[in-house]
């Protein structure tokens, strides 16, 4: 019996959290801002991927290539930040 009450309480909490989330006004960003945000997220994902590959790489030439790629991505991120 206690289990039924507990699961009902959890269900109610989830339902109220979802209702609260839907009730919040959504910020409407201009198209250019959405594109810029998507580009930034893409660059951050690429940067994370390059960092992970750099940690695992043992070949010096490959590491040098990854380092150049990392510098390029960080430069692009700085450019995006500067445009704000």
C-alpha positions as CSV (number, residue, x, y, z in Angstrom):
1,X,0.0,0.0,0.0
2,X,2.8,2.4,0.8
3,X,4.3,1.8,-2.6
4,X,1.2,3.0,-4.3
5,X,1.2,6.2,-2.4
6,X,4.8,6.8,-3.1
7,X,4.6,6.2,-6.8
8,X,1.5,8.5,-7.0
9,X,3.5,11.2,-5.2
10,X,6.4,10.9,-7.6
11,X,4.0,10.9,-10.5
12,X,2.4,14.1,-9.2
13,X,5.8,15.7,-8.8
14,X,6.8,14.9,-12.4
15,X,3.5,16.2,-13.6
16,X,3.8,19.5,-11.7
17,X,7.4,20.0,-12.9
18,X,6.3,19.4,-16.5
19,X,3.3,21.8,-16.1
20,X,5.6,24.5,-14.6
21,X,8.1,24.1,-17.5
22,X,5.3,24.5,-20.1
23,X,3.9,27.6,-18.2
24,X,7.2,29.5,-18.4
25,X,7.4,31.8,-21.4
26,X,9.8,30.7,-24.0
27,X,12.4,33.2,-25.1
28,X,12.1,33.8,-28.8
29,X,15.5,34.5,-30.3
30,X,16.0,36.1,-33.6
31,X,17.1,33.7,-36.4
32,X,20.6,35.1,-36.5
33,X,21.0,34.5,-32.8
34,X,19.7,30.9,-33.0
35,X,22.2,30.2,-35.9
36,X,25.0,31.7,-33.9
37,X,24.1,29.6,-30.8
38,X,23.9,26.5,-32.9
39,X,27.3,27.2,-34.5
40,X,28.8,27.7,-31.0
41,X,27.4,24.4,-29.7
42,X,28.7,22.7,-32.8
43,X,32.2,24.2,-32.3
44,X,32.1,23.2,-28.6
45,X,31.2,19.6,-29.5
46,X,34.0,19.5,-32.1
47,X,36.5,21.0,-29.5
48,X,35.5,18.2,-27.0
49,X,36.0,15.6,-29.6
50,X,39.5,16.9,-30.6
51,X,40.5,17.1,-26.9
52,X,39.4,13.5,-26.3
53,X,41.4,12.4,-29.4
54,X,44.4,14.4,-28.3
55,X,44.4,12.7,-24.9
56,X,44.4,9.3,-26.6
57,X,46.8,10.0,-29.4
58,X,50.4,8.7,-29.3
59,X,51.7,9.6,-32.7
60,X,53.4,13.0,-32.6
61,X,52.4,14.0,-36.1
62,X,48.7,13.2,-35.3
63,X,49.0,15.1,-32.0
64,X,50.4,18.1,-33.9
65,X,47.5,18.0,-36.4
66,X,45.0,17.7,-33.5
67,X,46.7,20.7,-31.7
68,X,46.3,22.8,-34.9
69,X,42.7,21.8,-35.1
70,X,42.1,22.7,-31.5
71,X,43.7,26.1,-32.0
72,X,41.5,26.7,-35.1
73,X,38.3,25.8,-33.1
74,X,39.3,28.0,-30.2
75,X,39.9,30.8,-32.6
76,X,36.4,30.4,-34.1
77,X,34.9,30.3,-30.7
78,X,36.7,33.6,-29.8
79,X,35.4,35.1,-33.0
80,X,31.9,34.2,-32.1
81,X,32.3,35.5,-28.6
82,X,33.7,38.8,-30.0
83,X,30.6,39.2,-32.3
84,X,28.3,39.3,-29.3
